[in-house]
């Protein structure tokens, strides 16, 4: 991949875990915010990020977002791995430090739906990527949403059988990377050893997820597929899609 820089990014332990592939190979870092990542690596050709992009704000955009998320649940066979996405205003409130009850009430006002604690836990990160994309013109063409479970399903060519938090699950995902990455197990070990454990509470499955996204980000643009095949836009013009690659369409 001469002259290209791509990355897979995962929200992990309250910070952004970044696995990058540049001319000199695969590396990783932990960044406190997306702006610092972007400013330090202005030459990124593509970033795949495991955080929702394209947010609901009313009944119409909610239906479009739910279509995407339902498709991802069907593809992965792991419904619990795809959290319901809060409204834009609810995410903004979470990013401003509001408590769960306040954010959940904002979500009910916007979408007439409650909010799970899992969705609340990532709402602040969603707000950050949403604000970043709206404030950096053209960034949405290089920064795209991707779900690791969808990506590994595409690479493996069959349903994953084990949780990513189990030893067999890690092995299964490393098997999915065989043929697309030299010595994936050794690469994973090296990246884990590089991490400063005081920077963020990053787990092994976080690193596997970011590594998988990085591999997909390195595919030629014409190879990339999306869930759904024809993405919708939210009311800020951001695409509601998940990027992946596979030998054949997953839908």
Secondary structure, 3 states (H helix, E strand, C coil): CCCCCEEEEEEECCEEEEEEEECCEEEEEEECCHHHHHHHCCCCCEEEECCCCCCCCCHHHHHHHHHHHHHHHHHHCCHHHCCCCCCHHHHHHHHCCCCHHHHHHHHHHHHCCCCCHHHHHHHHHHHHHHHHHHHCCCHHHCEEECCHHHHHHHHHCCCCCCCCCCHHHHHHHHHHHECCECCHHHHHHHHHHHCCCCCCCCCHHHHHHHHHHHHHHCCCHHHCEEEEEEEEECCCCCEEEEEECCCCCCC
